[in-house]
Amino acid sequence: MDLNPKVYVISGIIVTVAAQIALKRAGGYDPFKIDWFVLILLSIFFYLVSFVSYYFALRSFDISTVQPIMMASIVTLIALYGFAVGESFNYFKAVGIIMAIVSVFLISKS
C-alpha cells in the first residue's frame, strides 16, 4: 500500500505537534507520577511516528522543500496552540505566523 507522499509530510507535522503538546502538558505534572509517565510515553511514541513519516517524506521530496515546510508548519501550529491555552501572544508572533504560512505556500509552489 503506497500512500501519497504528501500524507507523510502532513502526518509528520501533526504528530510532531502532538509530541510537543504532550511534552508541554507533562511539564504541568510532578515528574515520575503516572500522568507524567503517560504524557512522556505518548510524546516518545509521537516522535517515533514523526521520525518515520519524515523518513518517508524525504524519499519523495527534496530536503530543501520538506524541512522548511515541516518546521514552519510546526512552529505555526505550536504558536496557535499556545495562544489557545492562554500563553502570551503579540504582534511579533502574529507576523511570524503569517510569514510562516506564506513561506510554506511559496516553498510548496517551487
VMD Tcl script that builds the backbone (N, CA, C; Angstrom):
set m [mol new atoms 330]
animate dup $m
set s [atomselect $m all]
$s set {name element resname resid chain x y z} {
  {N N MET 1 A 0.844 -1.186 0.000}
  {CA C MET 1 A 0.000 0.000 0.000}
  {C C MET 1 A 0.880 1.236 0.000}
  {N N ASP 2 A 0.852 1.974 -1.082}
  {CA C ASP 2 A 1.612 3.212 -1.172}
  {C C ASP 2 A 0.692 4.394 -0.928}
  {N N LEU 3 A 1.120 5.251 -0.018}
  {CA C LEU 3 A 0.370 6.468 0.264}
  {C C LEU 3 A 0.922 7.611 -0.572}
  {N N ASN 4 A 0.103 8.606 -0.762}
  {CA C ASN 4 A 0.563 9.830 -1.388}
  {C C ASN 4 A 1.666 10.416 -0.510}
  {N N PRO 5 A 2.818 10.778 -1.067}
  {CA C PRO 5 A 3.919 11.297 -0.257}
  {C C PRO 5 A 3.555 12.522 0.576}
  {N N LYS 6 A 2.573 13.301 0.126}
  {CA C LYS 6 A 2.144 14.463 0.914}
  {C C LYS 6 A 1.542 14.044 2.248}
  {N N VAL 7 A 0.976 12.840 2.303}
  {CA C VAL 7 A 0.411 12.325 3.548}
  {C C VAL 7 A 1.512 12.180 4.594}
  {N N TYR 8 A 2.697 11.767 4.168}
  {CA C TYR 8 A 3.812 11.630 5.111}
  {C C TYR 8 A 4.210 12.980 5.686}
  {N N VAL 9 A 4.222 14.001 4.867}
  {CA C VAL 9 A 4.578 15.345 5.340}
  {C C VAL 9 A 3.527 15.837 6.332}
  {N N ILE 10 A 2.271 15.713 5.962}
  {CA C ILE 10 A 1.187 16.199 6.826}
  {C C ILE 10 A 1.129 15.415 8.132}
  {N N SER 11 A 1.255 14.098 8.052}
  {CA C SER 11 A 1.218 13.296 9.279}
  {C C SER 11 A 2.435 13.594 10.150}
  {N N GLY 12 A 3.585 13.837 9.529}
  {CA C GLY 12 A 4.770 14.202 10.296}
  {C C GLY 12 A 4.572 15.496 11.059}
  {N N ILE 13 A 3.932 16.454 10.423}
  {CA C ILE 13 A 3.643 17.732 11.077}
  {C C ILE 13 A 2.696 17.515 12.258}
  {N N ILE 14 A 1.628 16.787 12.024}
  {CA C ILE 14 A 0.610 16.589 13.059}
  {C C ILE 14 A 1.168 15.847 14.263}
  {N N VAL 15 A 1.904 14.768 14.033}
  {CA C VAL 15 A 2.407 14.001 15.186}
  {C C VAL 15 A 3.544 14.728 15.900}
  {N N THR 16 A 4.312 15.555 15.190}
  {CA C THR 16 A 5.332 16.348 15.868}
  {C C THR 16 A 4.680 17.378 16.782}
  {N N VAL 17 A 3.624 18.000 16.300}
  {CA C VAL 17 A 2.891 18.956 17.140}
  {C C VAL 17 A 2.296 18.235 18.353}
  {N N ALA 18 A 1.730 17.058 18.133}
  {CA C ALA 18 A 1.166 16.284 19.246}
  {C C ALA 18 A 2.247 15.939 20.269}
  {N N ALA 19 A 3.442 15.593 19.804}
  {CA C ALA 19 A 4.546 15.272 20.713}
  {C C ALA 19 A 4.937 16.500 21.534}
  {N N GLN 20 A 5.008 17.655 20.884}
  {CA C GLN 20 A 5.360 18.886 21.593}
  {C C GLN 20 A 4.305 19.249 22.640}
  {N N ILE 21 A 3.052 19.099 22.272}
  {CA C ILE 21 A 1.973 19.410 23.211}
  {C C ILE 21 A 1.993 18.438 24.387}
  {N N ALA 22 A 2.233 17.165 24.121}
  {CA C ALA 22 A 2.327 16.185 25.210}
  {C C ALA 22 A 3.470 16.532 26.159}
  {N N LEU 23 A 4.607 16.955 25.605}
  {CA C LEU 23 A 5.723 17.364 26.470}
  {C C LEU 23 A 5.372 18.588 27.291}
  {N N LYS 24 A 4.721 19.551 26.673}
  {CA C LYS 24 A 4.311 20.760 27.382}
  {C C LYS 24 A 3.363 20.410 28.521}
  {N N ARG 25 A 2.413 19.558 28.240}
  {CA C ARG 25 A 1.447 19.163 29.276}
  {C C ARG 25 A 2.107 18.340 30.372}
  {N N ALA 26 A 3.101 17.521 30.015}
  {CA C ALA 26 A 3.819 16.737 31.024}
  {C C ALA 26 A 4.515 17.651 32.022}
  {N N GLY 27 A 4.933 18.827 31.552}
  {CA C GLY 27 A 5.593 19.778 32.438}
  {C C GLY 27 A 4.700 20.288 33.551}
  {N N GLY 28 A 3.401 20.089 33.434}
  {CA C GLY 28 A 2.468 20.521 34.473}
  {C C GLY 28 A 2.266 19.492 35.570}
  {N N TYR 29 A 2.892 18.337 35.438}
  {CA C TYR 29 A 2.755 17.273 36.440}
  {C C TYR 29 A 4.074 17.056 37.151}
  {N N ASP 30 A 3.975 16.482 38.338}
  {CA C ASP 30 A 5.188 16.116 39.073}
  {C C ASP 30 A 5.898 14.997 38.330}
  {N N PRO 31 A 7.221 15.130 38.174}
  {CA C PRO 31 A 7.967 14.067 37.483}
  {C C PRO 31 A 7.788 12.707 38.156}
  {N N PHE 32 A 7.718 11.696 37.340}
  {CA C PHE 32 A 7.648 10.299 37.736}
  {C C PHE 32 A 6.313 9.885 38.348}
  {N N LYS 33 A 5.302 10.738 38.229}
  {CA C LYS 33 A 3.938 10.343 38.593}
  {C C LYS 33 A 3.298 9.724 37.360}
  {N N ILE 34 A 2.184 9.026 37.536}
  {CA C ILE 34 A 1.583 8.264 36.434}
  {C C ILE 34 A 1.180 9.164 35.258}
  {N N ASP 35 A 0.577 10.320 35.546}
  {CA C ASP 35 A 0.180 11.224 34.456}
  {C C ASP 35 A 1.397 11.712 33.668}
  {N N TRP 36 A 2.465 11.998 34.372}
  {CA C TRP 36 A 3.707 12.442 33.736}
  {C C TRP 36 A 4.245 11.343 32.823}
  {N N PHE 37 A 4.295 10.106 33.335}
  {CA C PHE 37 A 4.787 8.975 32.536}
  {C C PHE 37 A 3.951 8.770 31.269}
  {N N VAL 38 A 2.639 8.856 31.414}
  {CA C VAL 38 A 1.759 8.647 30.259}
  {C C VAL 38 A 2.053 9.696 29.187}
  {N N LEU 39 A 2.161 10.944 29.590}
  {CA C LEU 39 A 2.414 12.003 28.612}
  {C C LEU 39 A 3.812 11.887 27.997}
  {N N ILE 40 A 4.790 11.499 28.780}
  {CA C ILE 40 A 6.143 11.310 28.247}
  {C C ILE 40 A 6.154 10.152 27.249}
  {N N LEU 41 A 5.491 9.061 27.588}
  {CA C LEU 41 A 5.439 7.919 26.668}
  {C C LEU 41 A 4.671 8.274 25.392}
  {N N LEU 42 A 3.595 9.029 25.516}
  {CA C LEU 42 A 2.877 9.498 24.324}
  {C C LEU 42 A 3.784 10.357 23.448}
  {N N SER 43 A 4.521 11.230 24.081}
  {CA C SER 43 A 5.426 12.094 23.339}
  {C C SER 43 A 6.481 11.276 22.599}
  {N N ILE 44 A 7.055 10.296 23.265}
  {CA C ILE 44 A 8.054 9.433 22.633}
  {C C ILE 44 A 7.439 8.692 21.445}
  {N N PHE 45 A 6.245 8.172 21.630}
  {CA C PHE 45 A 5.566 7.475 20.537}
  {C C PHE 45 A 5.327 8.413 19.353}
  {N N PHE 46 A 4.820 9.617 19.641}
  {CA C PHE 46 A 4.560 10.576 18.564}
  {C C PHE 46 A 5.848 10.972 17.847}
  {N N TYR 47 A 6.932 11.148 18.589}
  {CA C TYR 47 A 8.205 11.477 17.947}
  {C C TYR 47 A 8.698 10.332 17.067}
  {N N LEU 48 A 8.478 9.112 17.493}
  {CA C LEU 48 A 8.864 7.958 16.677}
  {C C LEU 48 A 8.068 7.944 15.370}
  {N N VAL 49 A 6.775 8.134 15.461}
  {CA C VAL 49 A 5.934 8.186 14.257}
  {C C VAL 49 A 6.367 9.354 13.369}
  {N N SER 50 A 6.690 10.481 13.977}
  {CA C SER 50 A 7.152 11.648 13.226}
  {C C SER 50 A 8.442 11.337 12.472}
  {N N PHE 51 A 9.365 10.667 13.134}
  {CA C PHE 51 A 10.638 10.302 12.508}
  {C C PHE 51 A 10.400 9.418 11.287}
  {N N VAL 52 A 9.527 8.439 11.418}
  {CA C VAL 52 A 9.228 7.536 10.305}
  {C C VAL 52 A 8.539 8.304 9.172}
  {N N SER 53 A 7.609 9.178 9.514}
  {CA C SER 53 A 6.933 9.986 8.489}
  {C C SER 53 A 7.928 10.865 7.749}
  {N N TYR 54 A 8.825 11.470 8.499}
  {CA C TYR 54 A 9.839 12.338 7.904}
  {C C TYR 54 A 10.734 11.537 6.957}
  {N N TYR 55 A 11.111 10.344 7.376}
  {CA C TYR 55 A 11.929 9.469 6.545}
  {C C TYR 55 A 11.238 9.195 5.201}
  {N N PHE 56 A 9.959 8.823 5.262}
  {CA C PHE 56 A 9.228 8.532 4.023}
  {C C PHE 56 A 8.999 9.786 3.185}
  {N N ALA 57 A 8.814 10.922 3.825}
  {CA C ALA 57 A 8.656 12.182 3.086}
  {C C ALA 57 A 9.935 12.508 2.324}
  {N N LEU 58 A 11.072 12.272 2.951}
  {CA C LEU 58 A 12.351 12.567 2.302}
  {C C LEU 58 A 12.646 11.633 1.134}
  {N N ARG 59 A 12.017 10.490 1.113}
  {CA C ARG 59 A 12.204 9.587 -0.021}
  {C C ARG 59 A 11.567 10.145 -1.290}
  {N N SER 60 A 10.574 11.014 -1.112}
  {CA C SER 60 A 9.827 11.521 -2.267}
  {C C SER 60 A 10.086 12.987 -2.587}
  {N N PHE 61 A 10.567 13.746 -1.615}
  {CA C PHE 61 A 10.748 15.181 -1.812}
  {C C PHE 61 A 12.160 15.596 -1.442}
  {N N ASP 62 A 12.589 16.728 -1.957}
  {CA C ASP 62 A 13.892 17.298 -1.591}
  {C C ASP 62 A 13.865 17.769 -0.142}
  {N N ILE 63 A 14.981 17.604 0.533}
  {CA C ILE 63 A 15.066 18.062 1.916}
  {C C ILE 63 A 14.894 19.579 1.999}
  {N N SER 64 A 15.329 20.286 0.959}
  {CA C SER 64 A 15.195 21.748 0.948}
  {C C SER 64 A 13.744 22.191 0.799}
  {N N THR 65 A 12.870 21.271 0.473}
  {CA C THR 65 A 11.442 21.561 0.411}
  {C C THR 65 A 10.727 21.066 1.661}
  {N N VAL 66 A 10.980 19.821 2.027}
  {CA C VAL 66 A 10.263 19.200 3.140}
  {C C VAL 66 A 10.590 19.859 4.479}
  {N N GLN 67 A 11.852 20.047 4.761}
  {CA C GLN 67 A 12.252 20.561 6.070}
  {C C GLN 67 A 11.658 21.943 6.366}
  {N N PRO 68 A 11.781 22.921 5.475}
  {CA C PRO 68 A 11.173 24.224 5.776}
  {C C PRO 68 A 9.648 24.158 5.923}
  {N N ILE 69 A 9.004 23.361 5.103}
  {CA C ILE 69 A 7.546 23.247 5.215}
  {C C ILE 69 A 7.163 22.647 6.558}
  {N N MET 70 A 7.838 21.578 6.950}
  {CA C MET 70 A 7.505 20.940 8.226}
  {C C MET 70 A 7.796 21.877 9.400}
  {N N MET 71 A 8.950 22.520 9.401}
  {CA C MET 71 A 9.301 23.376 10.532}
  {C C MET 71 A 8.397 24.599 10.634}
  {N N ALA 72 A 8.119 25.246 9.517}
  {CA C ALA 72 A 7.244 26.421 9.550}
  {C C ALA 72 A 5.833 26.025 9.995}
  {N N SER 73 A 5.368 24.898 9.538}
  {CA C SER 73 A 4.038 24.433 9.929}
  {C C SER 73 A 3.985 24.088 11.406}
  {N N ILE 74 A 5.020 23.429 11.888}
  {CA C ILE 74 A 5.074 23.049 13.293}
  {C C ILE 74 A 5.113 24.292 14.179}
  {N N VAL 75 A 5.957 25.251 13.830}
  {CA C VAL 75 A 6.046 26.496 14.607}
  {C C VAL 75 A 4.696 27.205 14.633}
  {N N THR 76 A 4.038 27.259 13.495}
  {CA C THR 76 A 2.728 27.920 13.417}
  {C C THR 76 A 1.701 27.222 14.296}
  {N N LEU 77 A 1.622 25.915 14.205}
  {CA C LEU 77 A 0.631 25.183 14.995}
  {C C LEU 77 A 0.922 25.264 16.487}
  {N N ILE 78 A 2.194 25.196 16.869}
  {CA C ILE 78 A 2.544 25.305 18.285}
  {C C ILE 78 A 2.210 26.699 18.811}
  {N N ALA 79 A 2.502 27.732 18.031}
  {CA C ALA 79 A 2.168 29.099 18.446}
  {C C ALA 79 A 0.657 29.262 18.596}
  {N N LEU 80 A -0.111 28.715 17.664}
  {CA C LEU 80 A -1.569 28.796 17.761}
  {C C LEU 80 A -2.092 28.019 18.967}
  {N N TYR 81 A -1.491 26.874 19.250}
  {CA C TYR 81 A -1.867 26.115 20.444}
  {C C TYR 81 A -1.578 26.942 21.695}
  {N N GLY 82 A -0.395 27.562 21.744}
  {CA C GLY 82 A -0.060 28.409 22.890}
  {C C GLY 82 A -1.073 29.517 23.078}
  {N N PHE 83 A -1.474 30.136 21.991}
  {CA C PHE 83 A -2.493 31.177 22.057}
  {C C PHE 83 A -3.802 30.616 22.590}
  {N N ALA 84 A -4.187 29.429 22.133}
  {CA C ALA 84 A -5.452 28.811 22.537}
  {C C ALA 84 A -5.485 28.470 24.023}
  {N N VAL 85 A -4.323 28.158 24.591}
  {CA C VAL 85 A -4.296 27.794 26.017}
  {C C VAL 85 A -3.902 28.962 26.919}
  {N N GLY 86 A -3.817 30.155 26.328}
  {CA C GLY 86 A -3.620 31.343 27.152}
  {C C GLY 86 A -2.196 31.842 27.294}
  {N N GLU 87 A -1.268 31.326 26.502}
  {CA C GLU 87 A 0.089 31.861 26.550}
  {C C GLU 87 A 0.100 33.240 25.904}
  {N N SER 88 A 1.121 34.016 26.200}
  {CA C SER 88 A 1.177 35.378 25.667}
  {C C SER 88 A 1.233 35.353 24.138}
  {N N PHE 89 A 0.597 36.333 23.568}
  {CA C PHE 89 A 0.526 36.440 22.115}
  {C C PHE 89 A 0.626 37.917 21.774}
  {N N ASN 90 A 1.518 38.247 20.853}
  {CA C ASN 90 A 1.687 39.652 20.489}
  {C C ASN 90 A 1.799 39.784 18.970}
  {N N TYR 91 A 1.994 41.027 18.539}
  {CA C TYR 91 A 2.054 41.278 17.091}
  {C C TYR 91 A 3.234 40.574 16.431}
  {N N PHE 92 A 4.347 40.457 17.140}
  {CA C PHE 92 A 5.509 39.780 16.559}
  {C C PHE 92 A 5.206 38.311 16.268}
  {N N LYS 93 A 4.524 37.655 17.196}
  {CA C LYS 93 A 4.143 36.262 16.954}
  {C C LYS 93 A 3.140 36.171 15.812}
  {N N ALA 94 A 2.197 37.092 15.778}
  {CA C ALA 94 A 1.198 37.083 14.701}
  {C C ALA 94 A 1.872 37.266 13.345}
  {N N VAL 95 A 2.800 38.208 13.255}
  {CA C VAL 95 A 3.520 38.431 11.999}
  {C C VAL 95 A 4.361 37.200 11.651}
  {N N GLY 96 A 4.990 36.604 12.661}
  {CA C GLY 96 A 5.776 35.391 12.421}
  {C C GLY 96 A 4.936 34.253 11.882}
  {N N ILE 97 A 3.733 34.084 12.425}
  {CA C ILE 97 A 2.830 33.036 11.943}
  {C C ILE 97 A 2.425 33.315 10.501}
  {N N ILE 98 A 2.095 34.561 10.212}
  {CA C ILE 98 A 1.711 34.919 8.840}
  {C C ILE 98 A 2.873 34.662 7.879}
  {N N MET 99 A 4.079 35.036 8.286}
  {CA C MET 99 A 5.253 34.802 7.439}
  {C C MET 99 A 5.498 33.310 7.241}
  {N N ALA 100 A 5.292 32.509 8.294}
  {CA C ALA 100 A 5.480 31.063 8.177}
  {C C ALA 100 A 4.477 30.469 7.190}
  {N N ILE 101 A 3.240 30.921 7.265}
  {CA C ILE 101 A 2.215 30.416 6.354}
  {C C ILE 101 A 2.558 30.797 4.910}
  {N N VAL 102 A 2.984 32.034 4.717}
  {CA C VAL 102 A 3.368 32.476 3.374}
  {C C VAL 102 A 4.569 31.681 2.878}
  {N N SER 103 A 5.536 31.429 3.770}
  {CA C SER 103 A 6.727 30.679 3.337}
  {C C SER 103 A 6.364 29.244 2.945}
  {N N VAL 104 A 5.472 28.618 3.688}
  {CA C VAL 104 A 5.028 27.262 3.333}
  {C C VAL 104 A 4.379 27.290 1.954}
  {N N PHE 105 A 3.536 28.273 1.704}
  {CA C PHE 105 A 2.879 28.386 0.411}
  {C C PHE 105 A 3.922 28.576 -0.703}
  {N N LEU 106 A 4.865 29.468 -0.506}
  {CA C LEU 106 A 5.861 29.739 -1.544}
  {C C LEU 106 A 6.769 28.530 -1.796}
  {N N ILE 107 A 7.214 27.891 -0.722}
  {CA C ILE 107 A 8.100 26.731 -0.881}
  {C C ILE 107 A 7.368 25.583 -1.559}
  {N N SER 108 A 6.103 25.397 -1.195}
  {CA C SER 108 A 5.366 24.282 -1.788}
  {C C SER 108 A 5.102 24.496 -3.273}
  {N N LYS 109 A 5.145 25.738 -3.741}
  {CA C LYS 109 A 4.923 26.034 -5.156}
  {C C LYS 109 A 6.209 25.931 -5.986}
  {N N SER 110 A 7.354 25.794 -5.315}
  {CA C SER 110 A 8.618 25.745 -6.058}
  {C C SER 110 A 8.895 24.373 -6.630}
}
mol reanalyze $m
mol bondsrecalc $m
mol representation Tube
mol addrep $m
